[in-house]
Amino acid sequence: MKQIQDLVDTEKIIKAIPFEESTREQILSMKQKGYSDLQLAYLWNKTEDEVYNRRYAMGIKRTYKMVDTCAAEFQAATPYYYSSFEQENESIVSDKKKVIVLGSGPNRIGQGIEFDYCCVHGLIALKEAGYESIMINCNPETVSTDFDIADKLYFEPVFWEHLREIIDLEKPEGVIVQLGGQTALKLAEKLHQYGIPIIGTSYNDMDLAEDRERFSDLLKELGIPYPRYGAAKNADDAIAVAHKVGYPVLVRPSYVLGGQKMRIVINDDDLTESVVGIIKHFPDNNILIDHFIDRAEEAEVDALCLASIFIER
């Protein structure tokens, strides 16, 4: 309770300090207590970048400490690192070409482990191709975070602020997001926005596949049969679309895997409840409302495209 009360009191102090007047000691204290740049930006009514740039200008950066796997009995050599806001940085950056692989974060009961399997093989392939492989994941129970899989492992949340600082330190050739599931995929937009190379499928093509309205538009453009559909940002828009395409309708948020929050509804009340629930969990999400084809047969295809480059000699 004392720790929670301390955080509540800290937030009151933050709100009372004008952003432009905040000192290095104050911001450092907030970061050491675990406040993200995004949280501080919210409390100060600023952007995340404004907070990030201010603390960087003050020299407030993450340093990385090696996890002691030997209980201090003798020197640890495992390349496991966690971040802190201290002085000494124990993560030595090599001059090798390197690629970062993003994991899926904490696995929960019922969540697919195929992401971990993919990350493992991605890291092995990077090593075979001559790159230093760097893994970012915060789950010690996954195989991808075993000591002999990646050349370097950062036990960090799969979260933009943490990724940004590791990239600033390591300066990789690029980042692989496609192996870590939705948690990693959602960082593709930030990487694209900041000009950080994404290895593999481009952000635009990923967005085309994940934004259900854009994908339906593509089907229409290519002349591929599709159910009647429309997109909505709120319940009123959704009802208007449903009346146009006809009940029953399938309600689906964009940028989710595994059918999360997907629902078949047959009337306005159920539709409103479903859309409000989606907006609550996924603010600003693009919601697709399409006509549900009853008693249809579904065929699913998993396809992998391998692009080959032939160089004329």
N, C-alpha and C positions, 0 to 999 in steps of 0.2 A: 504494500500500500504506500509506503514511503517513497518508493521509486516512481510510482504512478503520480503521486501528488507532486513530486519534484518536476515531472514532465508537464503537468498542468500549470504549475507556477512558472516554468520556463516559457511556456507559450504566452502567458500573460505579459511576461517581460519582453518577449520578441515583438508582440503587437504594439507595445508602448514605445519601442525604439524606432525612430524613423530609419528607413533602409539606408539612406545616404549617410547617416550618422553612426551606423553600426561599426564597432571597432574590430580589430583582428582578434582580440582576446574573446570578445562576445561570440563572433561567428565560429571560432575554433571550438569554444565550449559547446556550442549547439551541435556542431558536427560530431564531436566526441560523444555526445549523448545520443547520437543516432538519427538526428533529423536529416532528411534528404533535402537536396536543393529544391525539389518540387514542393515539399512541405513548407519550407521557408518562403518560397515564392508565393504560396497560397496565403501564408500569414502576413506577408508584407505587400500583397497585391502587386507582385512583380512577375516577370517571366522567369522560367527556370534558367535560361541563359544569363539573365542579369545577375542572378545569385551566383551562378557558376563563375562568371567572369570576374565578379567582385572578389570572391574568395581566392581565385587563382592569382589575381593581381596582388593579393596580400600574402601570397606564398602558402596558402592553405590547400595542400594536396594530400591525397592518400599516399601512404607509404605501405610497403608490403613486407610482412613478417613470415618467416618460414615456420611451418607447423613442426613442432618437436615430436617426432614419432619414436624417440628413444628415451623418453622420460628423463632427459638431461644426464643419462648415464654415460653417454658418449656423443660425439657430434653427429647430428642428423644430416643426412644428405638427400633426403627425398625432396623433390621439387614441388612441394605443396605450399601455397601461399594464401594468406588472408590479409585483408586491408585494415589499416588503422590510421589515425591522424597523429602520428608520432614523428620523430625526427629521422631515425635511421631507416633506410630502405634496403631490405635483404634480397630483393629480387634483382639479380644481375641480368641485364639485357645483353644477349649475344648479338653478333653481327651477321647471323644466319638469316636467310629469308624465312619468314614465318607466316602461318595462317592460324587464325582463331576459329575454333568451333564452339558454337553456343549449345549448351545442354537444355534440358526441359525444366530445370528447377526441381522443386520437391515433388516426388511421385506420391500420389495419394492412392488409397485402396480403390481398385477398379480402373486406374489409369493405365493406359498401354505402356509397356516397357519396350516397344519396338523403337522408340526414340533413342533409348540408351544403346540398343544394339546398333542402330544406324550411326550414332556418334562414335562408337568404338571402331567400326570399320572405316569411318571417315578419317579418324586419327591415324589408323594404321596405314591407310592409303597415302596420307600426307607424308608420313615418314618414308614410305617406299619411294615417293616422288622427290625426296631430298629436302623437304621443308621441315622446319622446326614446328611441331604441332603443339598448340596451346589450347587447353580446355578451360571453359568457364562454366561452372556449375556449383550449386550449393548443396548437393545431395551426396553424402559420403557412402550411401548404400548402393550406388550404381556402379556397374563395371567400368564405365567410362571415366570414373574418378579413381580407379585403381592406380597404384604407383607406377606400374610398368606399361601403361597405355599411352598417355600423353608425355611429351617431353617436359611440359610445364603445366601445372594445374592451379587455377585460381579458385579457391573456395569462396565464391562471391555470388550474390543474388543475380539472376539473369534479368538485369534492370539497367535502363539506359545510363544512368549516372555512373554506375560501376563499370559498365562496358566502355564508356567514353574515356575514363581515366586509364584503363588498362591499354586501350588503343593508343592513347597519348604517350604511354610509357614504352610499349613494345613496338609500335609503328609497324604493324603487319602488312603483308601484301594484300590481304583482304580478310573477310569474315564469311564463314559458312553458317547460314541460318536455317537451311532446309532440313537439317537432321534433328533439330531439337523440338519439333512440334510447334503448337500455336504460341507458346511463350516466347520462343526464339523468333518465330516468323513476325510477330508484332513489332520487333525491333528493326525490321527491314526498312520501314519508312524513315526512321531516324537516321539510319546509316546512309540511305539514299539522299536525305536532306542535307547531310553534312559532307557529302562527297566521299564517303568511305566505301571502297570497292566491295561489292557482294559477290562472292565466288559462286558461280552457277546461275540459276534463273534470276533474271533482273527483277527489281522491285515492281516495275510496271506490269510485267507478266504475272507475277505473284498476285498483285492487286486485281488484275483482270480475272484471275481464277477465284479469288476470295470475295470480291465484291459481287454479290449475287445479281444485282441489277446490271452491272457491266457485263457479267457473263451471259445473262439472258439476252442483253442487247447484241452480244457477239453471235449467239445462236440465231437470232433474227437476221442479222447481217449475212450470215453464211447460208441461210435458207434451211437450217436444221429445225425440224419440228420441235415445238416447245409449248407448254401450257400458257394460257393467257396469264399475264402478270402485271404487276406495278410495284413501285417502291414507295415506302412511307417513312416519315421521321417521327410521327406522332399518331395517336389513336384516331383522330378525326380523319387524317389522310388515309389511314389503313381501312377505315370503314368505307370511305369513298371508293377505294380500289376494289374492296371486296364486293361492293354492289355492282361494280363494272364487270369484274371477271366472273362473279357468281359463286355462291357457297356450294359445297364446302371449299375452304381455302387452306393452303399450307403456309404457315407463318414461320419465316426463317431469318434469323439475324445473320449478318455477314461477319467474316473474320472469326469464325469458331470452327472447331473440329468435333467430329463425333455426334453431330446432331444436337448439340447443346441448345436448349431453349426452343427447339423446333416443336411445332404443335399443329395439329389439324383442328380447325374450329368451324362451327356450323352456324353461328349467329353473332350479332353485333356485340353482345355482352361478353361472350367468351373471347372475342377478338380484342376488345378493349383491355380485358384482364391480361391477355397474353402479351400485347404490345407494351403495356405499362410495366410488366415484369421484365421484358427485354431491356427497355430504356433504363430501368432501375439498375440492372447489372452491367449494361453496356451503353453508357451515355453516348449520344451522337452516332450510334450505329445505324447503318443503312439496312432497313428491314424490307425483305422481299415478301410480297403477298402474291401467291400464284394459285390458280385454280387446281384443286386436288382431284386427280383423275382416279375415280373409284374403280376397284377391281382390275387395275392395270398390272401388268407383269413388268418387273424391274430387272434389268440386267446391268451388272456393274463390271467395269473394266479398269484394271490397274495397268497403266502403260508407262514405259520408261523410254525416253528418247535419248539416244547417244549421238552426239554430234562429232563427226570426224573431220579433221582438217588435213588436207593433202597438199603438200608443198612440192611444186614442180622443181626438179633439179635441172 
